[in-house]
């Protein structure tokens, strides 16, 4: 399970985004090929997006964070 001191920081700015990403990764976990939180095939979109956010906001926290093969680019 990931931990991050920012999880206890005020929910604003980068600290809030990091805390949200950590919470999503800790919630959306692999349960025999399915996400235990939402039931989608693992890794689910929320887990992938959280890993991507960690990679962009804190590269040392998630060096593996790259979009999965099924993750479509976000539209603006």
C-alpha positions as a Markdown table, in Angstrom:
| # | Residue | x | y | z |
|---|---|---|---|---|
| 1 | Unk | 0.0 | 0.0 | 0.0 |
| 2 | Unk | 1.3 | 3.4 | -0.9 |
| 3 | Unk | 1.7 | 6.0 | 1.8 |
| 4 | Unk | 2.4 | 9.7 | 1.4 |
| 5 | Unk | 2.7 | 12.5 | 4.0 |
| 6 | Unk | 0.6 | 14.7 | 1.6 |
| 7 | Unk | -2.3 | 12.4 | 2.4 |
| 8 | Unk | -2.7 | 14.3 | 5.7 |
| 9 | Unk | -2.0 | 17.8 | 4.2 |
| 10 | Unk | -4.7 | 20.3 | 3.4 |
| 11 | Unk | -6.6 | 19.4 | 0.3 |
| 12 | Unk | -5.4 | 22.0 | -2.1 |
| 13 | Unk | -2.8 | 22.4 | -4.8 |
| 14 | Unk | -0.4 | 19.6 | -5.6 |
| 15 | Unk | -0.7 | 18.1 | -2.1 |
| 16 | Unk | -4.4 | 17.5 | -2.6 |
| 17 | Unk | -3.8 | 16.0 | -6.0 |
| 18 | Unk | -1.1 | 13.7 | -4.7 |
| 19 | Unk | -3.3 | 12.6 | -1.8 |
| 20 | Unk | -6.2 | 11.9 | -4.1 |
| 21 | Unk | -4.0 | 9.8 | -6.4 |
| 22 | Unk | -2.6 | 7.8 | -3.5 |
| 23 | Unk | -6.1 | 7.2 | -2.2 |
| 24 | Unk | -7.3 | 6.0 | -5.6 |
| 25 | Unk | -4.4 | 3.6 | -6.0 |
| 26 | Unk | -4.9 | 2.2 | -2.5 |
| 27 | Unk | -8.7 | 1.7 | -3.3 |
| 28 | Unk | -8.6 | 0.4 | -6.8 |
| 29 | Unk | -6.5 | -2.8 | -6.4 |
| 30 | Unk | -6.2 | -6.1 | -8.3 |
| 31 | Unk | -8.5 | -8.8 | -7.2 |
| 32 | Unk | -7.8 | -11.8 | -9.5 |
| 33 | Unk | -7.9 | -9.6 | -12.6 |
| 34 | Unk | -10.7 | -7.3 | -11.6 |
| 35 | Unk | -10.6 | -4.1 | -9.7 |
| 36 | Unk | -11.9 | -4.7 | -6.1 |
| 37 | Unk | -13.5 | -1.2 | -6.0 |
| 38 | Unk | -15.3 | -0.9 | -9.3 |
| 39 | Unk | -15.3 | -4.4 | -10.8 |
| 40 | Unk | -13.7 | -3.3 | -14.1 |
| 41 | Unk | -10.8 | -5.3 | -15.6 |
| 42 | Unk | -7.6 | -4.5 | -13.7 |
| 43 | Unk | -6.0 | -2.1 | -14.0 |
| 44 | Unk | -9.1 | 0.0 | -14.2 |
| 45 | Unk | -9.1 | 3.5 | -15.7 |
| 46 | Unk | -9.1 | 5.2 | -12.2 |
| 47 | Unk | -6.0 | 3.2 | -11.1 |
| 48 | Unk | -4.3 | 4.0 | -14.4 |
| 49 | Unk | -5.1 | 7.7 | -14.1 |
| 50 | Unk | -4.0 | 7.9 | -10.5 |
| 51 | Unk | -0.6 | 6.3 | -11.5 |
| 52 | Unk | -0.3 | 8.7 | -14.3 |
| 53 | Unk | -1.0 | 11.6 | -12.0 |
| 54 | Unk | 1.6 | 10.4 | -9.5 |
| 55 | Unk | 4.1 | 10.1 | -12.3 |
| 56 | Unk | 3.5 | 13.7 | -13.4 |
| 57 | Unk | 3.3 | 15.2 | -10.0 |
| 58 | Unk | 5.9 | 13.2 | -8.2 |
| 59 | Unk | 8.1 | 11.1 | -10.5 |
| 60 | Unk | 9.9 | 9.5 | -7.6 |
| 61 | Unk | 6.6 | 8.3 | -6.1 |
| 62 | Unk | 5.6 | 6.4 | -9.2 |
| 63 | Unk | 8.4 | 5.7 | -11.6 |
| 64 | Unk | 6.2 | 3.0 | -13.3 |
| 65 | Unk | 3.4 | 5.4 | -14.1 |
| 66 | Unk | 2.7 | 5.3 | -17.8 |
| 67 | Unk | -0.7 | 5.0 | -19.5 |
| 68 | Unk | -1.7 | 1.4 | -20.1 |
| 69 | Unk | -2.4 | 0.0 | -23.5 |
| 70 | Unk | -6.2 | 0.6 | -23.2 |
| 71 | Unk | -6.0 | 4.1 | -21.8 |
| 72 | Unk | -7.2 | 6.7 | -24.3 |
| 73 | Unk | -5.9 | 10.3 | -24.1 |
| 74 | Unk | -8.1 | 12.7 | -22.2 |
| 75 | Unk | -10.1 | 15.1 | -24.3 |
| 76 | Unk | -10.1 | 18.8 | -23.6 |
